[in-house]
Amino acid sequence: MSRVSGIPVADDILDAAVAVKPLPEVTAALGVSANKVRQMLRDGELIAVRREGELCVPADFFVKDGVVKGLAGTITVLADSGFSRTEMLRWLFTADDTLPGTTPINALRTSHGTEVKRRAQAMAF
């Protein structure tokens, strides 16, 4: 993990087909300042990667009215379990046929946050 001006950055282990939003698009989508987005990244509410030299956030982290419900809590649980930001991304985007939505991030996007968080907590033990 590298750091850019205090912002933790995960390695871009995502498939090239996974869409990402550069920070200016994130600020526009959320209707908040760039400083607020950087604070969200520092606080672990979102995870950033560097793609083509630009700091970006996976587009799947967002729904029309903001950040996917349960994402920040899931990131916190994974961090408490000792996961690096890169490991968190890998887990969130790895297919799991036993989850509704096939990946943890898709399960979060389809209101299955309780199950995702339960599995994240179980990995700590």
C-alpha positions in Angstrom: 0.0 0.0 0.0 1.3 3.4 -0.9 0.3 6.7 0.6 -0.4 9.9 -1.2 -0.6 13.0 1.0 -1.7 10.9 3.9 -4.3 8.9 1.9 -3.9 5.2 2.0 -3.9 3.7 -1.5 -4.5 0.0 -2.2 -2.7 -1.8 -5.0 -4.9 -2.0 -8.1 -5.5 -5.7 -8.0 -8.9 -5.3 -9.6 -9.7 -6.7 -13.0 -9.2 -4.0 -15.7 -12.9 -4.3 -16.5 -13.9 -3.1 -13.0 -14.9 0.6 -13.5 -13.3 3.2 -11.2 -14.2 6.9 -10.6 -11.4 9.4 -10.4 -11.7 11.6 -7.3 -13.3 14.6 -9.1 -16.1 12.2 -10.2 -16.4 10.9 -6.7 -16.8 14.4 -5.3 -19.4 15.2 -7.9 -21.3 12.0 -7.4 -21.4 12.5 -3.6 -22.0 16.3 -3.8 -19.1 16.9 -1.3 -15.8 18.6 -1.3 -12.5 17.0 -2.4 -11.3 17.4 1.2 -14.3 15.5 2.4 -13.6 12.6 0.0 -9.9 12.6 1.0 -11.1 12.4 4.7 -13.4 9.5 3.8 -10.4 7.7 2.3 -8.3 8.4 5.4 -11.1 7.3 7.7 -11.6 4.0 5.8 -15.0 4.8 4.5 -13.8 4.2 1.0 -10.8 2.5 -0.6 -8.7 4.2 -3.4 -6.4 2.7 -6.0 -4.1 4.4 -8.4 -5.0 3.6 -12.0 -3.2 5.2 -14.9 -1.5 7.6 -12.4 -4.8 8.8 -11.0 -6.4 8.2 -7.6 -9.7 6.4 -8.2 -12.4 4.6 -6.2 -14.3 1.5 -7.5 -17.6 2.6 -9.1 -19.3 -0.3 -7.5 -18.9 1.5 -4.1 -21.6 4.0 -5.2 -25.3 3.9 -5.7 -27.5 6.8 -7.0 -27.9 8.3 -3.6 -24.3 7.9 -2.3 -22.0 5.2 -0.9 -23.3 1.7 -0.8 -25.0 1.0 2.6 -22.8 -1.1 4.8 -19.6 -0.5 2.9 -17.9 1.6 5.6 -18.9 -0.9 8.3 -17.6 -3.8 6.3 -14.3 -2.0 5.7 -14.0 -1.3 9.4 -14.6 -5.0 10.3 -12.0 -6.1 7.7 -9.5 -3.5 9.1 -10.1 -4.8 12.6 -9.4 -8.3 11.3 -6.0 -7.1 10.1 -6.8 -6.9 6.4 -4.7 -4.4 4.3 -6.7 -2.1 2.0 -5.4 -4.3 -0.9 -6.7 -7.5 0.8 -10.0 -5.7 1.5 -10.4 -5.0 -2.2 -9.5 -8.5 -3.2 -12.1 -9.9 -0.8 -14.9 -7.5 -1.8 -14.5 -8.3 -5.5 -13.8 -12.0 -5.3 -16.6 -14.2 -6.5 -18.4 -16.2 -3.8 -21.2 -18.4 -5.2 -22.7 -18.8 -1.7 -23.5 -15.1 -1.4 -26.5 -13.4 -3.1 -24.9 -11.2 -5.8 -21.8 -13.4 -6.4 -19.3 -11.0 -4.7 -19.4 -9.3 -1.3 -19.6 -5.8 -3.0 -22.5 -6.9 -5.1 -24.2 -8.5 -2.1 -23.8 -5.1 -0.3 -25.3 -3.4 -3.3 -28.3 -5.7 -3.2 -29.1 -5.1 0.5 -27.4 -8.2 1.9 -25.1 -6.2 4.2 -25.8 -8.3 7.3 -24.6 -11.5 5.7 -21.5 -9.8 4.2 -20.6 -8.3 7.6 -21.2 -11.6 9.3 -18.7 -13.3 7.0 -16.2 -10.5 7.4 -16.4 -10.9 11.2 -16.1 -14.7 10.9 -12.8 -14.3 9.0 -11.3 -12.6 12.0 -11.3 -15.9 14.0 
